[in-house]
Amino acid sequence: MATKSDYYDLLGVSKNASADEIKKAYRKQALEWHPDRHKDNKEEAEKRFKEINEAYQVLSDSQKKSAYDQFGHAAFTPGGGFANQGGFPGQSSQGGKYGPFSYTYTTSGGDSPFSGFDFGDPFDIFEQFFGGTPFRQARQLPRYGITIDFMEAVKGIEKEVKIEGKKRKIKIPAGVDDGSRISFNDFILSINVRSHDAFERDGYDIYLKFGIPFSLAALGGEVKVPTIDNDVTLKIRPGTQTGTNIRLRGKGVQSPYGREKGDEYVRLFVIVPGKLNREQKRIIDSLKKEGF
């Protein structure tokens, strides 16, 4: 029996790598080993591509990662750890093949808002990051799309939609992103997210460009800035320059998995007034003479 490759080695990260480092490493390796880029050695590329996705599924899940760190691959073999548990409570597993790949994926039953997320299928992971793969065969279930606001995606929402002429309520869990797909019992829903006037998003992190007055940048002080939850007070150091970044830990988007939350990054820029009155001009001119 061939020895399975170490998951950390496959992604090129250390055991102490953060979730963001693991995600970035996965993106890099998945792009590098996509079979379309290795037409002369497609069989080997397909094998490596599957291994990379398998590694990401374990290392991106804190519980699976902990089990792997303790028991290695044995945690997922029959009689060991996750393999013996049959997944998480309330979930069921299915399997099959897409071209040369064997796969399993897990879906939740009942009315859970996470019902049907295809967390286990490596092709789904690739589609979430890169927008699709030519090896993916179409599912039998019909597909529909819905467009929601930025904050609806961040916070989650219940929507009333018409499916084949019938009204029904659906739950969209907090943390979904543009391009996410949710599988319900009888259809698959693709999520499109409108942009926000102030916030930008990358994964679970939020980015905000925020202007401060010249006086505040020079002398320092406090200012309130928005987050996706509420306003928070920032301390501005004297002499703050345009381009200064401030990290607000835990002020980003909650993962649909419920275990990870991103940060907010505030990028400051100094607002230069367009018009000055006579007194303001006099003050600035005096500062100019002092070499300020």
N, C-alpha and C positions, 0 to 999 in steps of 0.2 A: 504494500500500500504506500502510495506516495505521501511524503510528509508535507503537510499544509504550510504555506508560507506564513511568517509572522505578520500580523495585521499592521503593526507599527512600521515594519520594514516596507510593506507594500505601499503605504502612504508616504513613507519618508519622514516620519515624525517621531519624537521621543515620547516616552510614557507620561511625561509631565506636560505634554502639549495641551493648549487650551482648546475649547470647542471651536473657536474661530480659526485657530491654526489647523485643526483637523479638517475643517470644511474647506479652507483654502488649498490644503494639500490634496484633498480629494478632487477638487475641481481641476487642479493642475495635472494629476495623474490620469483622470478620466479623459481629459482632452488629448493627452499624449498617447494613450493606448486605445483610443477609439478605433474600431476595426477599419473604418473608412480611411484612416491614415496609414494603414499597413496592408495594402492590397496584395503585396508580395508574400506576406506571412500572416494571412488573415486568421488562421486557426489559432496561432499562438497569441495574437492580439485579442481575439475573442475570449480566450481563457484568462488572460491577464485582466481584461476589462471586467469580467465577471468577478474575479478575485478582489479587485479594487472596490467594487460596489459592495461586496460582502464585508470587506474590512470596514468600510464607512458605516454600514448599517450597525455594526457592533460598537465601534468606537464613538459614534455620535450619540449613542444611547447610554446614559450614565449607569443604568442598572446592568446592561449587558457588558459595558466596558469594565465595570467593577468585577463581574464574574470572570471575564476573560483575563484580567490582570491577576486574579487569584488562581484560576484553574487552567488557563490557556484554552486551546480548542476543545479540551475535554468537557468544558462547561456546556457545549452545544451538541455533544454526541449523545446517543441514546443512554438514558440512565444518569445523565449529568446535567444539573442546573436547569437551564432554560429548555433544553430538549425534553426533559422529563416533565416539566410543568405544562407544556402545551401552550406556551404564550402567556398572556396576561388574562386576568379574570374577565369573562364576558366576551372573549375573542374567539374567532374560529380561523382555521388555516385552510388554504387551498393551494393546489399546485398545478403545474403544467409545463409546457415548453413554448418558447418563442424562438423559432429557428433553431440554432444550435444550443440555446441556453435552457437549462432547467431552472425553475424558479419556484419559490413559495411566497405567498403574501398573506397578510393577516388583516382581517376586518373585524370591527366591533359590531355587536348586535344591539338590538333594542333601540331606544330613542336617544342614545348618546349623541352629542353634537359632533363627535369624532367618528361617527359611524361611517365605515367604508373608506377611510383614508388608506391608500395603498402604500403603507409604509414599507412593506417588505420586498416589493418588486424592484430590482435594480434599474429597470428601464424607467420606472416612475421617478426614481431619484434623479436619473440623468435628465429627464424631461423637466423637472422642477428647476434644475440648475442651468440647463443649456437649451431648453425649448424644443426638445424632441430628438428622436433617433430613428434612422431608416429601418432598424431591425424590429421595430415595434409593429406588431400586427394589430389591426383594429379590433376592439372589443365588440361583443355582440350587443351590448347595451347602447341605447341612443345617447348622444351627447348634446348638451345644451350649454349655453353661456349666459352669464349674468354679470352686469357691471355694478359695482358698489363704490361708495365713497371711501376715501383713505381711512377716515376714522372708523367707519363701519368694519373695515378689514382688521384694523388694530384691536377694536373692542369686541368684535363679534356682533351678530345681529340675527334676528328672525325675520324672514321675508315671506310674503305670500306671492306665489308664482303660479303661472298656468302651464301645465304640462299636458300636452295632447288634449287641450280644451278643458282640463279639470284643474280647479283651484286647489292648491295645497300649501301648507306652511313648511318651510325648511329652515334649519338652523345652520348658520355659517359660524364656525368657531372663531374665537379671538385669535389673532396672529396669522391668519392666512395672508398670502402675498399675491401679487399679480402673477398669473400663470398657474396658481395652485389648482388642483383638481380634487373634487370630493365625489366619491362613489356612493350613491344611495342604492336602495334595493333594485330599482328598475331604470335608473339612468345615471349618467355621469355628468357632473356640473363643473364647467371651467370658470374660474374667477378672473375677472378683469377689474383692476382697481384704478380709480381716477387719481390723478396727482393732487397734491395739497399745495395751497398757496405758500406755506412757510416751511413745512417739513419735507424732507426727503428720507428715503428708507433704503437700507442695504442689509438684507437679511433681517435680523432682529434689532439692528442699530438704527437710531434716528439721527439725522443731521439737520442743523438749523444755522442759518446765517443771521447774525444779529448785530445791528448797528448801535454804537454808543457815542454820546457827544464827545467832542474833543476835550472838554474840561474834565470829564470823568476819566478818559483815557490818561490824561496827564497827571491828575491829582489822585486818582483812585476813589473808591467808594463802593456803593452797592447799587444793584439794579435787578429788577425782576424780569425773568425770561420765561417763556411758555414751554411746557412739556406736553406730552400727549395726555397727561393726567391733570396737571394744574400748573400754576405759576410757581417758580422757585426763586429764591434770592441768591444772586451771585455776588461774590466779593471781587471787585476789580482792583488789581494792583496798580499803584502809581507807575506811569510810564508804559502802560499796555499798548502794544503795537497792533496795527491791522494784520490779520492772519493768525492771531493768537487763538488756540483751540483749548476749550475747557471740557473735560469729560464729566458727565453726570452719571455715576454708576447706578444701574438698575432702573434708569428712567427711559429705557427703550421698550420694545414690543415683547409681550409675553409669548413664548413659543406655544403652538397648539398642543405640544406634548406636556406642557405644564411644568417643566423642570428647568427651563432656561429663559432668562430675560436679558434683553440687550441693554445697551447704554445709549445715552444721548450725547452727541458731540456738538458743542456750541462754538461756531467759528465767528470771532468778533471782527468787526471792521469799524474804523473811526469815521464818523460822519463829519465832513467839512462843510460848514454853512455856506450856502450859495450867496446870501446877501448879508451884509454887515452894516449896522448903523455907525454913526460918526464916532461914538464913544468906543464901540468895539474895535473899530479900525485903529483908533488911537492906542488902545491897549496892546493890540497885536503888533503895531508898528514899534512900540516901545520894547516889546519882547524881542522883536527882530533885531533891534539895535544891540540888545544884550546877547545876541547869538543864539536865541531860543528857537 
